[in-house]
Amino acid sequence: MAYVITDDCIGCGSCASSCPVEAISEGDKYSINADTCIGCGSCASSCPAEAIVEKD
């Protein structure tokens, strides 16, 4: 299951550096490419703001 980054994102970039498939990109806020995401949860566990959740 893919993950999404909520508006609670603080823009620190820890999620992007922890993603093994480089599915996270920086923009006005960080975003996760659902087609690339393998659902490993590395990004969610590295997020200090708990701003990454599983997509419904």
Backbone as a printed PyTorch tensor [residue, N CA C, xyz], in Angstrom:
tensor([[[ 0.8470, -1.1850,  0.0000],
         [ 0.0000,  0.0000,  0.0000],
         [ 0.8920,  1.2480,  0.0000]],

        [[ 0.5260,  2.2030, -0.7740],
         [ 1.2890,  3.4450, -0.8860],
         [ 1.0280,  4.3440,  0.3140]],

        [[ 1.9260,  5.2600,  0.5210],
         [ 1.8210,  6.2370,  1.5970],
         [ 1.6040,  7.6190,  1.0050]],

        [[ 1.0740,  8.5330,  1.8170],
         [ 0.8920,  9.9250,  1.4150],
         [ 1.4440, 10.8290,  2.5080]],

        [[ 1.8370, 12.0270,  2.1220],
         [ 2.3470, 13.0140,  3.0680],
         [ 1.2470, 14.0350,  3.3290]],

        [[ 0.9090, 14.2120,  4.5920],
         [-0.1740, 15.1170,  4.9740],
         [ 0.3360, 16.5530,  5.0950]],

        [[-0.5830, 17.4580,  5.3870],
         [-0.2350, 18.8710,  5.5600],
         [ 0.5850, 19.1170,  6.8220]],

        [[ 0.7650, 18.0960,  7.6560],
         [ 1.5940, 18.2340,  8.8490],
         [ 3.0830, 18.2150,  8.5300]],

        [[ 3.4200, 17.9910,  7.2570],
         [ 4.8210, 17.9380,  6.8180],
         [ 5.5400, 19.2350,  7.1780]],

        [[ 6.7370, 19.0830,  7.7690],
         [ 7.5350, 20.2590,  8.1420],
         [ 8.6640, 20.5230,  7.1470]],

        [[ 8.7450, 19.7030,  6.0890],
         [ 9.7170, 19.9330,  5.0260],
         [11.1560, 19.6360,  5.3900]],

        [[11.3870, 18.7230,  6.3180],
         [12.7570, 18.4520,  6.7680],
         [13.5460, 17.5580,  5.8050]],

        [[12.8390, 16.7430,  5.0010],
         [13.5120, 15.8970,  4.0230],
         [13.9660, 14.5440,  4.5170]],

        [[13.6990, 14.2150,  5.7740],
         [14.1440, 12.9140,  6.2850],
         [13.4680, 11.7580,  5.5550]],

        [[12.2580, 11.9620,  5.0990],
         [11.5440, 10.9080,  4.3700],
         [12.2130, 10.6120,  3.0310]],

        [[12.5950, 11.6570,  2.3290],
         [13.2070, 11.4810,  1.0110],
         [14.5280, 10.7370,  1.1010]],

        [[15.3010, 11.0350,  2.1230],
         [16.5910, 10.3620,  2.2530],
         [16.4530,  8.9200,  2.7200]],

        [[15.3080,  8.5670,  3.3040],
         [15.1200,  7.1910,  3.7780],
         [14.4340,  6.2890,  2.7570]],

        [[13.9040,  6.8510,  1.6740],
         [13.1580,  6.0650,  0.6840],
         [14.1090,  5.2540, -0.2030]],

        [[13.9830,  3.9140, -0.1840],
         [14.9030,  3.0830, -0.9690],
         [14.6580,  3.1140, -2.4780]],

        [[13.4920,  3.6040, -2.9080],
         [13.1860,  3.6320, -4.3450],
         [13.0340,  5.0500, -4.8900]],

        [[13.4310,  6.0390, -4.0840],
         [13.3860,  7.4490, -4.4880],
         [12.0110,  7.8800, -4.9980]],

        [[10.9620,  7.4850, -4.2620],
         [ 9.5880,  7.8040, -4.6480],
         [ 9.1260,  9.1640, -4.1280]],

        [[ 9.9570,  9.8320, -3.3400],
         [ 9.5580, 11.0910, -2.7130],
         [10.2640, 12.2610, -3.3860]],

        [[ 9.4530, 13.2630, -3.7550],
         [10.0320, 14.4400, -4.4010],
         [ 9.6800, 15.6970, -3.6210]],

        [[10.5500, 16.6880, -3.7510],
         [10.3740, 17.9540, -3.0580],
         [ 9.6750, 18.9340, -3.9840]],

        [[ 8.7610, 19.6990, -3.4180],
         [ 8.0660, 20.7430, -4.1530],
         [ 7.6560, 21.7870, -3.1390]],

        [[ 6.4640, 22.3470, -3.2940],
         [ 5.9570, 23.2460, -2.2540],
         [ 5.8880, 22.4880, -0.9360]],

        [[ 5.5520, 21.2130, -1.0410],
         [ 5.6880, 20.2800,  0.0770],
         [ 6.1400, 18.9530, -0.5330]],

        [[ 6.6430, 18.0730,  0.2710],
         [ 7.1070, 16.7900, -0.2420],
         [ 5.9100, 15.9560, -0.6870]],

        [[ 6.1160, 15.1020, -1.6970],
         [ 5.0400, 14.2290, -2.1670],
         [ 5.6130, 12.8670, -2.5280]],

        [[ 4.7490, 11.8640, -2.4680],
         [ 5.1430, 10.4880, -2.7470],
         [ 4.4760, 10.0350, -4.0390]],

        [[ 5.2570,  9.5210, -4.9650],
         [ 4.7450,  8.9790, -6.2090],
         [ 4.1830,  7.5860, -5.9060]],

        [[ 2.8630,  7.4440, -5.9520],
         [ 2.2050,  6.1890, -5.5970],
         [ 2.5920,  5.0460, -6.5260]],

        [[ 2.9340,  5.3580, -7.7640],
         [ 3.3190,  4.3110, -8.7110],
         [ 4.7020,  3.7430, -8.4050]],

        [[ 5.5380,  4.5380, -7.7700],
         [ 6.8900,  4.1120, -7.4390],
         [ 6.9810,  3.5260, -6.0310]],

        [[ 6.1560,  4.0240, -5.1280],
         [ 6.1710,  3.6050, -3.7260],
         [ 5.9450,  2.1010, -3.6040]],

        [[ 6.8030,  1.4330, -2.8070],
         [ 6.6700, -0.0100, -2.6020],
         [ 5.9930, -0.3400, -1.2720]],

        [[ 5.5940,  0.6850, -0.5290],
         [ 4.8570,  0.4780,  0.7090],
         [ 5.6820, -0.0660,  1.8570]],

        [[ 6.9650,  0.1980,  1.8700],
         [ 7.8390, -0.3610,  2.9100],
         [ 7.7000,  0.3490,  4.2510]],

        [[ 7.2590,  1.6160,  4.2420],
         [ 7.0750,  2.3650,  5.4730],
         [ 8.3060,  3.0570,  6.0190]],

        [[ 9.4120,  2.9920,  5.3000],
         [10.6370,  3.6540,  5.7690],
         [10.4220,  5.1500,  5.9650]],

        [[ 9.7090,  5.7570,  5.0670],
         [ 9.4610,  7.1950,  5.1530],
         [ 8.6410,  7.5390,  6.3990]],

        [[ 7.5900,  6.7580,  6.6440],
         [ 6.7160,  7.0210,  7.7870],
         [ 7.4700,  6.8800,  9.1050]],

        [[ 8.3220,  5.8790,  9.1940],
         [ 9.0510,  5.6810, 10.4480],
         [10.1450,  6.7180, 10.6520]],

        [[10.5920,  7.3790,  9.5810],
         [11.6420,  8.3870,  9.7180],
         [11.0910,  9.7990,  9.9070]],

        [[ 9.7960,  9.9830,  9.7560],
         [ 9.1910, 11.3220,  9.8160],
         [ 9.0100, 11.8000, 11.2590]],

        [[ 9.7160, 12.8800, 11.6490],
         [ 9.5910, 13.3760, 13.0280],
         [ 8.2430, 14.0390, 13.3130]],

        [[ 7.5170, 14.4470, 12.2690],
         [ 6.2250, 15.1140, 12.4460],
         [ 5.0550, 14.1400, 12.3240]],

        [[ 5.3590, 12.8700, 12.0770],
         [ 4.3230, 11.8490, 11.8710],
         [ 3.3210, 12.2900, 10.7990]],

        [[ 3.8560, 12.8600,  9.7260],
         [ 3.0400, 13.4280,  8.6510],
         [ 2.8330, 12.4650,  7.4890]],

        [[ 3.2830, 11.2250,  7.6090],
         [ 3.1440, 10.2570,  6.5180],
         [ 2.2460,  9.1160,  6.9730]],

        [[ 1.1880,  8.8870,  6.2030],
         [ 0.2040,  7.8610,  6.5550],
         [-0.0740,  6.9660,  5.3600]],

        [[-0.6040,  5.7810,  5.6360],
         [-0.9900,  4.8760,  4.5530],
         [-2.1770,  5.4520,  3.8010]],

        [[-2.1120,  5.3410,  2.4820],
         [-3.1840,  5.8380,  1.6210],
         [-4.3440,  4.8530,  1.6530]],

        [[-5.5430,  5.3750,  1.7770],
         [-6.7370,  4.5110,  1.8020],
         [-7.0500,  3.9410,  0.4550]]])
